């Protein structure tokens, strides 16, 4: 089964061994200097973008390491609920390709799996 969701599509397109991703769930809402120096992937839903946008902004403003790259995937139920979208887009422009974001709007009628 294939999903049309952007994150699922990205995972399906990735070739084995093409890229490694370290996934950590839970924990605090901070990133170490070592984590900020490498490629970063942020996945947020709704208002959950708030701490992630803060971490991303701090990593860029602190003077990013040469290998710094970041991808932010943000999903919300409606365009008006894409919190901090303008701030993220400003950061993308300033970062000139080193920070990318994808915003996804779900169907307002979707209520999860039944």
Beta strands, then each sheet from edge to edge (+ up, - down):
strand 1: 39-45
strand 2: 69-76
strand 3: 99-105
sheet 1: 1+ 2+ 3+
end
